[in-house]
């Protein structure tokens, strides 16, 4: 992910437009003598659909992880939102065959300018058993802004519980100007172990 564009200001950048478009990104990690590989993508879908009683746009977010070549995580989210201005509404989540819905209770847009060292809330929501009003968990999302020698990074944090089990996921987006140009790392809690995945081009981040 080396850029030929002029060096950017690494103190602040315009907030990137949402939804993000992230091409398939190969991820790698190791822990306890095990080797992990993953793939992460974000793809806006064409057209609109109904969600929670209103017409919405959507994106598909996919994360797959293998341990020593054996699949251990298949996570597919369909995120629903309004455009112009962007406002997340909720999502449907498939995780290793289990299905859940999430509805946001509150959302906070990113500030128009992201400054290194800045942080704040993104939203809170409740998980439900699919197609029911049976609440089974909660979610809190926040963000922070950091930098490398080449990129400003927007780090998003999602923590909560589903069916009494803790969930945690951090995604670091590399920003070039006001555009999210890729994912540098993904940190996720898997079977009680937090795994830190770096993109296959992790060495590019400081070039």
C-alpha positions in Angstrom: 0.0 0.0 0.0 2.7 2.4 -0.9 1.5 5.8 -2.2 3.0 7.9 -4.8 1.0 11.0 -3.7 2.7 13.9 -1.9 3.2 13.3 1.8 0.1 14.1 3.8 -0.3 16.0 7.0 0.0 13.4 9.7 -1.5 15.5 12.4 -5.0 15.7 11.0 -7.1 14.6 8.0 -10.7 15.1 6.9 -12.9 12.3 8.1 -13.3 9.6 5.4 -16.7 9.3 3.7 -18.7 6.3 4.9 -19.5 3.5 4.0 -15.9 2.4 3.5 -14.8 0.2 0.5 -12.1 -2.2 1.6 -10.8 -4.7 -1.0 -10.1 -8.2 0.2 -7.2 -7.9 2.6 -5.0 -10.8 3.7 -4.3 -10.9 7.4 -1.8 -13.0 9.4 -1.1 -13.7 13.1 0.6 -16.2 15.3 -0.1 -17.1 19.0 0.9 -20.1 21.2 2.7 -21.8 18.4 -0.3 -21.6 16.1 -0.5 -19.9 12.8 -3.5 -17.8 11.8 -4.6 -16.4 8.5 -7.6 -14.3 7.6 -9.3 -12.2 5.0 -11.2 -8.9 5.6 -13.5 -7.0 3.1 -16.1 -4.3 3.2 -18.4 -3.9 0.1 -21.3 -1.5 -0.3 -24.3 -3.3 -1.9 -26.3 -1.9 -4.8 -29.9 -0.6 -4.2 -31.8 -0.4 -1.0 -33.7 -2.8 1.3 -36.0 -2.6 4.2 -34.5 -2.7 7.7 -36.4 -2.1 11.0 -39.3 -0.7 9.1 -37.5 1.8 6.9 -35.7 1.8 3.5 -31.9 1.6 4.0 -28.7 1.1 2.1 -26.4 -1.7 3.1 -22.8 -3.0 3.0 -21.4 -6.5 3.4 -18.5 -6.9 5.8 -16.7 -10.3 5.9 -14.0 -11.7 8.1 -12.7 -15.3 7.8 -10.0 -16.8 10.0 -8.1 -20.1 9.8 -5.9 -21.7 12.5 -3.1 -23.9 11.1 -5.2 -24.1 7.9 -8.5 -25.1 9.6 -11.4 -22.6 9.5 -12.3 -21.3 12.9 -14.2 -18.1 12.3 -16.7 -17.1 9.5 -18.2 -13.8 10.3 -20.5 -12.0 7.8 -22.2 -8.7 8.7 -24.8 -6.9 6.7 -24.6 -3.3 7.9 -27.7 -1.1 7.3 -27.5 2.7 7.2 -29.0 5.9 5.7 -26.9 8.0 3.3 -26.5 11.8 3.0 -25.8 12.1 5.8 -24.5 8.7 6.8 -26.3 7.2 9.8 -25.9 3.6 10.9 -29.1 1.8 11.8 -28.0 -1.7 12.7 -26.9 -4.9 11.3 -27.5 -8.6 10.9 -24.6 -10.9 11.9 -23.8 -14.4 11.0 -21.0 -15.8 13.2 -19.9 -19.4 12.8 -23.5 -20.3 11.8 -25.2 -18.4 14.6 -27.4 -15.4 13.6 -28.1 -12.2 15.5 -29.6 -8.8 14.8 -28.2 -5.5 16.2 -30.1 -2.2 16.5 -28.3 1.0 17.5 -29.7 2.8 20.5 -27.5 5.8 19.8 -24.9 6.9 17.2 -22.3 9.6 17.0 -20.8 10.7 13.7 -17.1 11.1 13.3 -16.0 14.8 13.6 -15.4 16.4 10.2 -11.6 16.5 11.0 -9.8 13.6 12.6 -6.8 14.8 14.7 -4.1 12.4 15.9 -4.6 11.8 19.6 -8.4 12.3 19.3 -11.0 9.8 20.4 -14.7 9.5 21.1 -17.9 7.5 21.0 -19.4 6.0 17.8 -22.5 4.4 19.1 -24.3 1.9 21.4 -26.6 -0.9 20.4 -28.5 -4.0 21.5 -28.2 -7.5 20.1 -31.4 -9.6 19.5 -32.1 -13.1 18.6 -32.7 -13.1 14.9 -36.1 -11.8 13.9 -37.3 -11.4 17.5 -37.5 -8.7 20.3 -35.5 -11.0 22.6 -32.4 -8.9 23.7 -29.4 -11.1 24.1 -26.5 -8.6 24.5 -25.1 -5.2 24.0 -22.4 -3.3 22.0 -20.4 -0.2 22.5 -18.3 1.4 19.7 -15.6 4.0 20.1 -12.7 5.4 18.0 -9.2 6.8 18.3 -6.8 8.4 15.9 -3.1 7.5 15.7 -0.4 7.7 13.0 2.6 5.9 11.5 5.2 7.7 9.5 3.1 7.2 6.4 -0.6 7.1 7.4 -3.1 8.5 9.9 -5.0 5.5 11.4 -8.6 5.5 12.3 -9.0 2.8 15.0 -12.5 1.6 15.7 -13.3 -0.5 18.8 -16.4 -2.7 19.3 -16.9 -4.4 22.7 -19.8 -6.0 24.3 -21.5 -9.3 25.1 -23.7 -11.8 23.2 -25.5 -14.6 25.1 -23.2 -13.9 28.1 -20.0 -14.2 26.1 -17.6 -11.3 25.7 -16.9 -9.9 22.2 -14.2 -7.6 21.2 -12.9 -6.4 17.8 -10.6 -3.5 16.8 -10.1 -2.5 13.1 -7.4 0.0 12.1 -8.1 1.9 8.8 -5.3 3.6 7.0 -6.3 7.1 5.8 -4.9 9.0 2.9 -6.4 12.5 2.9 -10.1 12.0 3.4 -10.2 8.4 2.1 -9.9 5.0 3.9 -7.4 3.3 1.6 -7.0 0.0 3.5 -7.0 -2.0 6.7 -3.7 -2.2 8.5 -4.7 -4.5 11.3 -7.6 -6.4 12.9 -7.7 -7.4 16.6 -10.4 -9.9 17.6 -11.3 -12.0 20.6 -11.4 -15.7 19.4 -12.3 -18.5 21.9 -11.0 -16.4 24.8 -7.8 -15.4 23.1 -7.2 -11.9 21.6 -5.4 -12.3 18.3 -3.6 -9.4 16.6 -3.8 -9.7 12.8 -1.6 -7.5 10.6 -2.3 -7.1 6.9 0.0 -8.8 4.4 1.3 -5.4 3.5 2.0 -4.5 7.1 5.6 -3.5 6.2 4.2 -0.9 3.9 2.6 1.1 6.7 5.9 2.8 7.7 7.4 3.2 4.3 
